[in-house]
């Protein structure tokens, strides 16, 4: 339990660093650019890769910074490119996803299995259950009507997103970029 609490306190300390803020800002810019290329399939399914910088931010700075980053970025992306009505519940789910990624990745070795498990947990809890619930409330459609398409989309995207995220982290590690950012915070 102490390790779990330390995860959050260490992440909170990272939030006070100027390097954390500037790195998060650069990751936010990348996420906004990636968000411009997302594909909407109807009103309840969106396929995109703007969540990759969220995972990188959570990996580098932990659950507190990951949650704040994800929530702030969600609002910013909506202001820049609105896709449907704004719903605070969806932003809360994105914050939870950032916190979950931070719990899985922060100060831990990245393995493909860890990424696969983290993506599965986030996709199940956040994307399939909570987002579907929010969309059901937002659009007035039945939960069970929206659920099957969202389950299929997430099952298809789960290994794809996991492989892409793992590959990007490994490439950034090979280039020494993540190590350079992390050593400046130690």
Residue pairs with C-beta under 8 A, 6 or more apart in sequence:
4 103
7 62
7 63
7 102
7 103
7 106
7 107
8 62
8 63
8 64
10 62
10 106
10 107
11 61
11 62
11 63
11 64
11 65
11 66
11 102
11 106
12 64
14 20
14 61
14 62
14 64
14 65
14 185
15 61
15 64
15 65
15 68
17 185
19 181
19 184
19 185
20 60
20 61
20 65
20 185
23 57
23 60
23 61
23 181
24 57
24 61
24 65
24 69
27 53
27 54
27 56
27 57
27 69
28 53
28 69
28 72
28 73
28 76
30 52
30 53
31 50
31 51
31 52
31 53
31 54
31 73
31 77
32 50
32 73
32 76
32 77
32 80
34 48
34 49
34 50
34 52
34 53
35 48
35 50
35 77
35 80
35 81
36 81
37 48
37 49
38 46
38 47
38 48
38 49
38 50
38 83
39 46
39 47
39 48
40 46
40 83
41 47
41 153
42 149
43 84
43 135
43 139
44 132
44 135
44 139
44 141
44 146
44 149
44 150
45 149
45 150
45 153
46 83
47 153
47 157
49 161
49 164
50 77
51 97
51 161
52 164
52 165
52 168
53 73
54 66
54 69
54 70
54 73
54 94
54 97
54 98
54 101
55 101
55 105
55 118
55 165
56 168
56 169
56 172
57 65
57 66
57 69
57 70
57 98
58 65
58 66
58 69
58 70
58 98
58 99
58 101
58 102
58 104
58 105
58 106
59 101
59 102
59 105
59 106
59 110
59 169
59 178
60 106
60 178
60 181
60 182
60 185
61 69
61 102
61 106
61 185
62 102
62 106
62 107
63 98
63 99
63 100
63 101
63 102
63 103
63 106
64 99
64 102
65 102
66 98
66 99
66 101
66 102
66 106
67 95
67 96
67 98
67 99
67 102
68 95
68 98
69 98
70 94
70 95
70 97
70 98
71 91
71 92
71 94
71 95
71 98
73 94
74 90
74 91
74 94
74 95
75 91
78 86
84 138
85 138
87 134
87 137
87 138
89 130
89 133
89 134
89 137
89 138
90 131
90 134
90 135
90 138
93 126
93 130
93 131
93 134
94 126
96 125
96 126
96 130
97 122
97 126
100 118
100 121
100 122
100 125
100 126
101 118
101 122
104 114
104 117
104 118
104 121
105 114
105 118
108 114
110 166
110 169
110 170
110 173
112 162
112 163
112 166
115 162
115 165
115 166
115 169
116 158
116 159
116 162
119 158
119 161
119 162
119 165
120 158
123 154
123 157
123 158
123 161
124 154
127 150
127 154
128 147
128 150
128 151
128 154
131 150
132 143
132 146
132 147
132 150
133 143
135 141
135 146
136 142
136 143
136 146
139 146
169 178
172 178
173 179
